[in-house]
Amino acid sequence: MKHKTHSGLGLLGVALTLGACVTAPRPLPDILPDDRSPIGNRIVGHSESPGTFEVIARPGDWTEEFMCSAGDYVKTTLGQDPATRIYVVRPRGAGERGVLFTIRPGAETLDAAEGLRGDYQRSVARPGDSFRAADGASACMRILPYFWDPEGL
């Protein structure tokens, strides 16, 4: 009985094949495009600083809704890596219509994030709070019912 032989590439061949399927993040435009999240939140690109956008609140929105909208926007609309970190620049407060996020944080935002180091709560209530795009987008799965129709909003 003869045994089949392999080409010798084995795991290396698989790794090279999978590596060829990974694409680099798309370059960001100066002003990010407006969009609507899978759960219906409007997302508005801001011209104040590159990589900055606002998720507009809807009645009843809280952390999960903001994280879902921001994470999906960064991954899907902007085509960035799922590991891209999203920072809160300005939380929702009195008179604010939503939460301002960035994926290109300045020194002030990074300093605020450093002050929160070791605080692992899921929050978008403080400047410097942050999460990865994949973590935010995964929040959509807990929110979206199977019959959701975002076109009907």
PyMOL commands that set and color helices and strands:
alter all, ss='L'
color gray80, all
select helices_A, chain A and resi 10-21+63-77+107-115+133-143+150-152
alter helices_A, ss='H'
color red, helices_A
select strands_A, chain A and resi 35-36+42-45+52-56+85-90+98-102+130-132
alter strands_A, ss='S'
color yellow, strands_A
deselect
rebuild
show_as cartoon
